[in-house]
Amino acid sequence: MNISMIGISAAIRTVEEEVDYAARSGAKVLITGESGTGKEVVARLIHERGARRKAPLVALNCAGLPDSLLESELFGHVRGSFTDAHRDKMGWLERAHGGTIFMDEVAEMSLRMQALLLRFLETGEIQRVGSEQRQAPLDVRVIAATHRKLIEHVANKTFREDLFYRLNVIHIEVPPLRERREDVFVLLKYFFQHFSETHHLPIPDVSPQALEYLIDYRWPGNVRELRNVAERLILRASETGVQVQSLPSEILRDTHRSSAGSGAIVAISPSNAQVMFDRIVKEGASFWSAAYEPFMARDLTRQDLRDLIRLGLEHTYGNYKLLVTSFNMPPEDYKKFLNFLRKYQCHVPFQGFRMAPSKLHGRPDYVASA
């Protein structure tokens, strides 16, 4: 697959802007975010959009490697420096000369390895394991990534403060998928297309109910988990397409789990949403008085509000601009309305309401914007 950021959310557009900003310079970059959010994709985009795009990009995962092996992989070694060192070996930093090295899970390095990396960042020089001489300075851009909160590791002395500030010149935070739920549909469609071509299978229809489950799921494994689920659904799809009962058990359990105040989705009666919808659409009340004010007073939950938006999108066939007027707001409130929904994570992807009949492909009049 081509390297790209897939999504329509404001959060992912912010990441795109940070990538473009980072690509314009050769400064060090620190990418943070939960596992599976796409930190390596961000690193590759920075390299491919920058001045070093024609030079090598090498990737090294620092997790799970003992010091001796990590040092050899990073700096190289000379013949006879340890058992099985039968010849001189060039390290990844030398291989990246003129280009970029992406060091994933940099927080897993020992303090000793952190000191060796810091020395390289300060001087550009390396010394192969077993050698008494330092090599000529290298020209390598360093992009590091971690799912850890490095500032906490600095506080408890498990990560060097001086190394943190060396790496943290440009900082890009990749948000978890649960904070950009409007991207779930777009990513699902993208992965369906990819795995349909890979396995020579048709793209299945997804029922609106199943799509709601997928959007409401918290995705603890983030984009990586969604990718795996998409492949599983492609491989196991029946003639009836993807129904609720076709979904993995962890999605069904998580979506119906009640956890007040934890952010988990709570299964509730749609009566509150229906009452609000009728009051607004049939009785002429404004969204701001009938829904916004009770929500801000905590008389309504986020789920109530999401259900109201779903009813509205069904009414307008996925058109948010028409939804604004249907909810008796002036047209100039469009951006204010969307910003409010995104701020409180109540924005509902519109695409599922424009599908007929609930297809993820093949619609010629599909428009990818709200």
C-alpha positions in Angstrom: 0.0 0.0 0.0 1.1 3.6 -0.6 2.2 5.5 2.5 -0.5 8.1 3.3 -2.5 9.4 6.2 -6.1 8.2 5.8 -8.8 10.2 7.4 -11.1 13.2 7.2 -11.0 14.2 10.9 -9.7 17.6 12.1 -7.2 15.7 14.2 -5.6 13.9 11.3 -5.5 17.0 9.2 -3.5 18.6 12.1 -1.1 15.7 11.9 -0.8 16.3 8.1 0.1 19.9 8.7 2.7 19.0 11.3 4.2 16.5 8.8 4.5 19.2 6.1 6.1 21.5 8.6 8.6 18.9 9.7 9.4 17.9 6.1 10.5 21.4 5.3 13.5 21.1 7.7 16.1 18.6 8.7 15.4 19.0 12.5 15.0 16.0 14.8 11.4 14.8 15.3 9.8 13.0 18.2 6.6 11.2 17.3 4.4 10.0 20.2 1.1 8.2 20.4 -0.4 4.9 21.4 0.6 1.6 19.7 -1.0 1.1 16.4 -1.8 4.8 15.6 0.5 5.0 12.7 3.7 6.6 14.0 5.9 4.9 11.4 3.6 6.2 8.6 4.2 9.7 9.9 8.0 9.1 9.9 7.9 7.8 6.3 5.8 10.8 5.2 8.3 13.2 6.7 11.1 11.6 4.9 9.3 11.2 1.5 8.2 14.9 1.6 11.6 16.3 2.6 14.9 17.1 0.9 16.3 13.7 1.8 13.6 11.7 -0.1 16.1 10.2 -2.6 18.4 9.1 0.2 17.9 6.0 2.4 15.3 5.7 5.1 16.2 3.0 7.6 13.9 1.8 10.4 15.1 0.3 13.7 12.8 -1.0 16.5 14.6 -0.5 19.8 12.2 -2.7 21.8 13.2 -6.1 22.9 16.9 -5.9 21.8 19.6 -6.3 24.4 22.2 -3.6 24.7 25.0 -5.6 22.9 22.8 -6.4 19.9 21.2 -2.9 19.7 24.6 -1.3 19.9 25.9 -3.5 17.1 22.8 -2.9 14.9 23.0 0.9 15.4 26.7 1.5 15.3 28.1 -1.6 13.5 31.0 -3.8 14.7 34.4 -5.0 13.6 35.5 -8.5 12.9 36.4 -10.4 16.1 34.6 -8.0 18.5 32.4 -10.8 19.8 31.5 -14.4 19.1 30.1 -14.8 15.5 31.5 -11.5 14.4 33.3 -13.0 11.4 33.5 -9.8 9.4 33.1 -6.1 9.7 29.5 -4.9 9.7 28.1 -1.5 8.9 25.5 -0.2 11.4 22.1 1.3 10.6 23.4 4.8 11.2 26.0 4.4 8.5 23.4 2.9 6.1 21.3 6.0 6.7 24.1 8.4 5.8 22.6 11.3 3.8 19.1 10.1 4.7 17.0 9.4 7.7 16.9 6.9 10.5 13.6 6.1 12.2 14.1 4.8 15.7 10.9 3.3 17.0 10.2 2.7 20.7 13.2 4.8 21.7 12.1 4.8 25.3 12.9 1.1 25.6 16.7 1.8 25.3 18.8 1.4 28.4 20.4 4.4 30.0 23.8 3.2 28.6 22.4 3.1 25.1 20.7 6.5 25.6 24.2 7.9 26.4 25.7 6.4 23.2 22.8 7.8 21.1 23.2 11.3 22.8 26.9 11.3 21.9 26.1 10.6 18.3 23.5 13.4 18.2 26.0 15.8 19.6 28.9 15.0 17.4 27.6 12.9 14.4 30.4 10.5 15.1 30.1 6.8 15.7 32.4 4.1 17.0 31.8 0.5 15.8 31.7 -2.1 18.5 35.2 -3.5 19.1 36.9 -0.6 17.3 39.3 1.8 18.9 38.7 4.5 16.2 35.8 6.7 15.6 34.3 7.0 12.1 34.0 10.3 10.2 30.9 12.3 11.1 27.7 11.1 9.5 24.8 13.2 8.1 21.7 11.5 9.4 18.3 12.9 10.2 16.9 11.2 13.4 13.2 10.6 13.8 12.3 8.9 17.0 9.0 7.5 18.2 7.5 6.0 21.4 4.2 5.1 22.9 5.5 6.1 26.3 5.0 9.5 28.0 8.6 10.5 28.0 8.3 13.4 30.3 7.2 11.0 33.0 10.2 8.8 32.3 12.4 11.8 32.6 10.9 12.6 35.9 11.6 9.1 37.3 15.1 9.1 35.8 14.5 6.2 33.4 15.0 8.5 30.4 17.8 11.0 30.1 16.5 14.6 30.2 19.3 15.8 27.9 18.4 13.2 25.3 14.7 14.1 25.6 15.4 17.7 24.7 17.8 16.6 21.9 15.0 14.5 20.3 12.1 16.8 21.1 12.8 19.5 18.5 9.6 18.9 16.5 6.9 17.0 18.4 4.1 15.3 16.6 1.3 13.6 18.7 -0.7 11.0 16.7 -4.2 10.8 18.2 -5.8 7.4 19.0 -8.6 6.2 16.8 -11.3 6.7 19.5 -10.6 10.4 19.4 -11.3 10.6 15.6 -14.2 8.3 15.1 -15.2 9.9 11.9 -12.0 8.3 10.4 -13.3 4.8 11.1 -15.5 4.6 8.0 -12.8 6.0 5.7 -10.1 3.6 7.0 -12.5 0.7 6.8 -13.2 1.5 3.2 -9.5 1.8 2.4 -8.6 -1.5 4.1 -11.6 -3.3 2.4 -10.3 -2.1 -1.0 -6.8 -3.3 -0.2 -7.7 -6.7 1.1 -10.3 -7.2 -1.6 -7.5 -6.9 -4.1 -5.1 -9.0 -2.0 -7.4 -11.9 -1.5 -9.4 -11.6 -4.8 -12.7 -11.3 -2.9 -15.6 -8.8 -3.3 -16.0 -5.9 -0.9 -18.9 -6.8 1.4 -21.9 -4.7 2.2 -22.0 -3.4 5.8 -25.3 -3.0 7.5 -25.9 0.4 9.1 -26.2 -1.3 12.5 -22.9 -3.0 12.1 -21.3 0.2 11.0 -22.5 1.9 14.1 -20.9 -0.8 16.2 -17.6 -0.3 14.4 -17.7 3.5 14.9 -18.7 3.3 18.6 -16.0 0.7 19.4 -13.0 2.1 21.4 -10.3 0.5 19.2 -7.6 -0.1 21.9 -5.3 -1.4 19.2 -6.1 1.7 17.0 -5.5 1.6 13.2 -3.6 -1.6 13.4 -6.5 -3.3 15.1 -9.0 -1.9 12.5 -6.8 -3.2 9.7 -6.9 -6.7 11.1 -10.6 -6.5 11.7 -11.2 -5.4 8.1 -9.2 -8.3 6.7 -11.1 -10.7 9.0 -14.4 -9.3 7.8 -13.4 -9.7 4.1 -12.3 -13.3 4.6 -15.4 -14.3 6.5 -18.1 -12.2 4.8 -21.2 -14.1 3.7 -23.7 -13.4 1.0 -25.6 -11.2 3.4 -22.6 -9.0 4.0 -21.4 -7.8 7.4 -24.1 -7.9 9.9 -23.9 -7.2 13.7 -23.5 -10.9 14.4 -20.6 -11.0 12.0 -18.5 -8.6 14.1 -15.7 -9.9 16.4 -16.9 -10.6 20.0 -14.6 -8.0 21.5 -16.4 -5.2 19.5 -19.8 -6.5 20.6 -18.7 -6.7 24.3 -17.0 -3.3 24.3 -19.9 -1.4 22.6 -22.4 -2.6 25.1 -20.3 -2.2 28.2 -21.6 0.4 30.6 -18.9 2.4 32.4 -20.1 5.7 33.7 -17.5 8.4 33.4 -14.9 6.2 31.8 -15.7 7.2 28.2 -16.9 3.8 27.2 -20.1 3.6 25.1 -23.2 3.1 27.2 -26.2 1.4 25.6 -29.3 3.5 26.3 -32.8 3.9 25.1 -33.1 6.1 22.0 -36.2 7.8 23.5 -34.3 11.0 24.6 -32.9 11.4 21.1 -36.3 10.8 19.5 -38.0 13.3 21.9 -35.4 16.0 21.0 -35.6 15.2 17.3 -39.4 15.6 17.3 -39.2 18.8 19.3 -36.7 20.3 16.9 -37.9 19.0 13.5 -41.6 18.8 14.1 -42.2 21.6 16.6 -39.6 24.1 15.3 -37.3 24.3 18.4 -33.7 25.3 17.8 -30.9 22.7 18.4 -29.2 25.2 20.7 -32.1 25.4 23.1 -33.5 21.9 22.7 -30.2 19.9 22.8 -27.2 22.1 23.4 -28.4 23.7 26.6 -29.6 20.4 28.3 -26.3 18.8 27.2 -24.2 21.5 28.7 -26.3 21.3 31.9 -25.5 17.5 31.9 -29.1 16.5 31.6 -28.2 14.7 28.4 -25.3 12.3 27.7 -22.9 12.3 24.8 -24.7 9.1 23.6 -28.0 11.0 23.6 -26.5 13.7 21.4 -24.9 11.1 19.1 -28.3 9.4 18.7 -29.9 12.8 17.9 -27.3 13.5 15.2 -27.8 10.0 13.7 -31.5 10.6 13.5 -30.8 14.0 11.8 -28.4 12.5 9.3 -30.9 9.8 8.4 -33.4 12.7 7.8 -30.9 14.6 5.6 -29.2 11.6 4.0 -25.9 12.5 5.5 -25.8 16.2 4.7 -24.5 18.2 7.6 -25.3 21.6 6.0 -28.9 20.6 5.5 -28.9 19.2 9.1 -28.1 22.7 10.3 -31.2 24.2 8.7 -33.3 21.2 9.6 -32.3 21.7 13.3 -33.5 25.3 13.0 -30.1 27.0 13.1 -28.9 29.8 10.8 -26.6 28.6 8.0 -23.7 30.7 9.5 -23.8 28.4 12.5 -22.5 25.5 10.4 -18.8 25.7 11.6 -19.8 26.4 15.2 -22.1 23.4 15.1 -19.4 21.0 13.8 -16.7 22.4 16.2 -19.1 21.8 19.1 -19.7 18.2 18.0 -16.0 17.4 17.5 -15.0 19.1 20.8 -17.3 16.7 22.8 -16.7 13.7 20.5 -20.3 13.6 19.3 -19.6 14.0 15.6 -21.0 11.2 13.6 -19.5 10.2 10.2 -21.9 11.1 7.5 -20.8 8.6 4.9 -22.9 5.7 6.2 -26.1 7.7 5.6 -25.2 8.3 2.0 -24.7 4.6 1.1 -27.3 2.8 -0.9 -27.9 0.1 0.0 -25.2 0.4 2.7 -22.4 -0.3 0.2 -18.8 0.8 0.8 -18.0 1.1 -2.8 -19.4 1.7 -6.2 -21.5 4.8 -5.6 -20.8 7.3 -8.4 -22.2 10.4 -6.6 -20.2 9.8 -3.4 -18.8 13.1 -2.0 -16.1 12.8 0.7 -16.9 15.9 2.6 -19.3 17.1 5.2 
